[in-house]
Amino acid sequence: MTQITDLPGGPEASAAEYALGLLSEEDRFGFERQLDGDPELEQEVIAWAGFLTTLTETVPPKTPPAALARRIERAAFGAPPPAIWRQVLPYALGAIAGAGIAWLVFSSGLLVGAGG
């Protein structure tokens, strides 16, 4: 396991990475163990979290274009299922075709026996 103090920048950089959620799971658990017994490190994390929060306060919220939002949703969750009529249409067309063929066969007399 990487010791938190081995990371470039030392504990202050580790506190910033922790506040940003950039530490690997292993490093995060190690950092949290250090955090439990070190009030100065805890204050460092609080300071970084406060500073990083102020960075987003100056950015006005903006709604992405609809096409971009759909691309993001498709990338995150996969393509939406097709509409129900697109799922049923092949079966409905097959049933209609089958009924049409059956009607032709019965109405043309193809099933009438040779003696009939």
Residue frames as qw, qx, qy, qz and C-alpha x, y, z in Angstrom:
[[0.000, 0.889, 0.458, 0.000, 0.00, 0.00, 0.00],
 [0.359, 0.524, -0.040, 0.772, 1.22, 3.49, -0.79],
 [0.332, -0.503, -0.478, 0.639, 1.78, 5.56, 2.31],
 [0.144, 0.921, 0.360, 0.040, -0.06, 8.85, 2.10],
 [0.275, -0.859, 0.201, 0.381, 3.11, 10.74, 2.99],
 [0.566, -0.122, 0.606, 0.545, 4.82, 9.14, -0.05],
 [0.419, 0.738, 0.491, 0.195, 2.55, 11.01, -2.45],
 [0.389, 0.287, 0.065, 0.873, 4.00, 14.13, -4.12],
 [0.200, -0.599, -0.098, -0.770, 3.19, 17.21, -2.07],
 [0.123, 0.081, -0.786, 0.601, 2.84, 15.36, 1.22],
 [0.026, 0.432, 0.825, -0.364, -0.15, 15.48, 3.52],
 [0.231, 0.508, 0.118, -0.821, -1.47, 18.79, 2.15],
 [0.346, 0.260, -0.633, -0.642, -1.69, 17.40, -1.39],
 [0.169, -0.157, -0.973, -0.002, -3.22, 14.21, -0.05],
 [0.137, 0.465, 0.594, -0.642, -5.86, 16.25, 1.79],
 [0.349, 0.450, -0.202, -0.797, -6.69, 18.05, -1.47],
 [0.321, 0.130, -0.848, -0.401, -6.86, 14.77, -3.39],
 [0.042, -0.285, -0.909, 0.300, -9.07, 13.31, -0.66],
 [0.244, 0.495, 0.334, -0.764, -11.40, 16.34, -0.78],
 [0.409, 0.415, -0.423, -0.694, -11.62, 15.97, -4.57],
 [0.890, 0.069, 0.356, -0.276, -12.21, 12.21, -4.34],
 [0.567, 0.674, -0.452, -0.141, -9.10, 11.42, -6.40],
 [0.244, -0.499, 0.819, -0.144, -7.45, 8.88, -4.09],
 [0.534, 0.045, -0.806, -0.251, -7.61, 5.21, -4.97],
 [0.764, -0.491, -0.270, -0.320, -9.68, 3.07, -2.64],
 [0.819, -0.153, -0.350, 0.428, -6.57, 1.74, -0.93],
 [0.329, 0.235, -0.198, 0.893, -5.06, 5.21, -0.48],
 [0.391, -0.543, -0.146, -0.729, -8.39, 6.61, 0.67],
 [0.822, -0.464, -0.326, -0.054, -8.69, 3.98, 3.41],
 [0.691, -0.049, -0.280, 0.664, -5.11, 4.67, 4.49],
 [0.078, 0.394, -0.039, 0.915, -5.72, 8.40, 4.50],
 [0.579, -0.571, -0.237, -0.532, -8.91, 7.98, 6.54],
 [0.818, -0.343, -0.362, 0.286, -6.97, 5.96, 9.12],
 [0.453, 0.087, -0.183, 0.868, -4.48, 8.84, 9.37],
 [0.183, -0.510, -0.194, -0.818, -7.33, 11.32, 9.46],
 [0.674, -0.567, -0.455, -0.133, -8.88, 9.68, 12.54],
 [0.708, -0.493, -0.232, 0.449, -5.90, 10.48, 14.73],
 [0.438, -0.035, 0.098, 0.893, -4.72, 13.78, 13.27],
 [0.096, 0.811, 0.459, -0.349, -6.80, 16.92, 13.94],
 [0.064, -0.624, 0.307, 0.716, -4.42, 19.06, 11.84],
 [0.106, -0.005, 0.838, 0.535, -4.96, 16.79, 8.86],
 [0.100, 0.623, 0.773, -0.068, -8.70, 16.95, 9.45],
 [0.025, 0.805, 0.140, -0.577, -8.52, 20.76, 9.40],
 [0.114, -0.374, 0.607, 0.692, -6.53, 20.56, 6.17],
 [0.117, 0.320, 0.885, 0.319, -9.30, 18.47, 4.55],
 [0.046, 0.779, 0.550, -0.298, -11.95, 20.90, 5.81],
 [0.058, -0.691, 0.170, 0.700, -9.96, 23.83, 4.41],
 [0.099, -0.138, 0.763, 0.623, -9.55, 22.15, 1.02],
 [0.104, 0.518, 0.844, 0.098, -13.22, 21.18, 0.87],
 [0.020, 0.816, 0.325, -0.477, -14.19, 24.77, 1.65],
 [0.076, -0.556, 0.410, 0.719, -11.80, 26.15, -0.95],
 [0.116, 0.054, 0.863, 0.490, -12.93, 23.72, -3.63],
 [0.123, 0.661, 0.726, -0.145, -16.56, 24.53, -2.91],
 [0.036, 0.769, 0.064, -0.635, -15.91, 28.21, -3.58],
 [0.160, -0.242, 0.667, 0.686, -14.61, 27.35, -7.05],
 [0.074, 0.394, 0.854, 0.332, -18.06, 26.21, -8.15],
 [0.007, 0.715, 0.506, -0.483, -19.89, 29.18, -6.65],
 [0.026, 0.597, -0.207, -0.774, -18.61, 31.54, -9.34],
 [0.008, -0.026, 0.824, 0.566, -19.68, 29.32, -12.22],
 [0.577, 0.127, 0.138, -0.795, -23.26, 29.97, -13.29],
 [0.582, 0.116, 0.802, -0.062, -25.34, 26.84, -13.85],
 [0.369, 0.424, -0.438, -0.702, -25.91, 26.08, -17.50],
 [0.823, 0.182, 0.473, -0.257, -28.21, 23.54, -19.06],
 [0.297, -0.258, 0.741, 0.545, -26.50, 21.51, -21.78],
 [0.491, 0.231, -0.401, -0.739, -28.09, 21.36, -25.23],
 [0.866, -0.012, 0.255, -0.430, -30.67, 18.59, -25.54],
 [0.842, 0.416, -0.342, -0.023, -28.54, 16.65, -28.03],
 [0.248, 0.524, -0.695, 0.425, -25.57, 16.68, -25.66],
 [0.544, -0.285, 0.540, -0.575, -27.73, 15.62, -22.72],
 [0.941, 0.159, 0.024, -0.297, -29.03, 12.66, -24.77],
 [0.666, 0.504, -0.522, 0.176, -25.47, 11.68, -25.76],
 [0.074, -0.477, 0.695, -0.533, -24.38, 11.78, -22.13],
 [0.750, -0.116, 0.396, -0.518, -27.37, 9.69, -21.03],
 [0.913, 0.326, -0.193, -0.153, -26.76, 7.20, -23.85],
 [0.455, 0.531, -0.637, 0.324, -23.07, 6.91, -22.88],
 [0.239, -0.380, 0.667, -0.595, -23.91, 6.50, -19.19],
 [0.630, 0.029, 0.594, -0.499, -26.98, 4.26, -19.37],
 [0.323, 0.097, 0.871, 0.358, -26.97, 2.79, -22.89],
 [0.208, -0.130, -0.480, -0.842, -29.46, 3.39, -25.64],
 [0.534, 0.041, 0.441, -0.720, -33.09, 3.64, -24.56],
 [0.419, 0.191, 0.885, 0.075, -35.28, 0.69, -25.50],
 [0.056, -0.148, -0.557, -0.815, -37.17, 1.14, -28.76],
 [0.513, -0.030, 0.140, -0.846, -40.77, 2.28, -28.66],
 [0.579, 0.046, 0.763, -0.282, -43.29, -0.50, -28.04],
 [0.737, 0.569, 0.131, -0.340, -44.71, -0.26, -31.55],
 [0.373, 0.685, -0.612, -0.133, -41.22, -0.88, -32.99],
 [0.234, -0.295, 0.909, -0.178, -40.96, -4.02, -30.89],
 [0.600, 0.282, 0.660, -0.353, -44.43, -5.30, -31.84],
 [0.496, 0.627, -0.205, -0.564, -44.41, -4.28, -35.51],
 [0.212, 0.378, -0.859, -0.275, -42.42, -7.29, -36.85],
 [0.186, 0.134, 0.947, -0.225, -44.75, -9.72, -35.08],
 [0.461, 0.548, 0.370, -0.591, -47.84, -7.87, -36.26],
 [0.428, 0.579, -0.452, -0.527, -46.61, -7.87, -39.86],
 [0.067, 0.209, -0.972, -0.087, -45.81, -11.57, -39.61],
 [0.321, 0.313, 0.800, -0.398, -49.28, -12.30, -38.26],
 [0.491, 0.616, 0.067, -0.612, -50.90, -10.25, -41.04],
 [0.320, 0.488, -0.708, -0.397, -48.79, -12.00, -43.68],
 [0.080, -0.031, 0.991, -0.099, -49.64, -15.41, -42.22],
 [0.422, 0.459, 0.593, -0.509, -53.35, -14.59, -42.13],
 [0.454, 0.621, -0.235, -0.594, -53.17, -13.36, -45.73],
 [0.202, 0.335, -0.886, -0.249, -51.48, -16.55, -46.90],
 [0.214, 0.175, 0.920, -0.277, -54.00, -18.68, -45.01],
 [0.474, 0.557, 0.297, -0.614, -56.87, -16.72, -46.57],
 [0.398, 0.548, -0.530, -0.510, -55.39, -17.21, -50.06],
 [0.051, 0.167, -0.983, -0.057, -54.94, -20.93, -49.50],
 [0.280, 0.333, 0.815, -0.383, -58.47, -21.43, -48.18],
 [0.447, 0.625, 0.167, -0.617, -60.19, -19.14, -50.67],
 [0.330, 0.526, -0.615, -0.485, -58.38, -20.59, -53.70],
 [0.946, 0.022, 0.031, -0.322, -59.34, -24.14, -52.85],
 [0.385, 0.583, -0.710, 0.085, -55.78, -25.44, -52.72],
 [0.240, -0.279, 0.836, -0.408, -56.61, -27.54, -49.68],
 [0.831, 0.146, 0.122, -0.523, -59.56, -29.27, -51.30],
 [0.607, -0.222, 0.752, 0.129, -58.78, -32.93, -51.79],
 [0.040, 0.222, -0.739, -0.635, -58.39, -34.47, -55.26],
 [0.051, -0.346, -0.919, -0.180, -61.69, -36.30, -54.95],
 [0.045, -0.518, -0.595, 0.613, -63.59, -33.34, -53.54]]
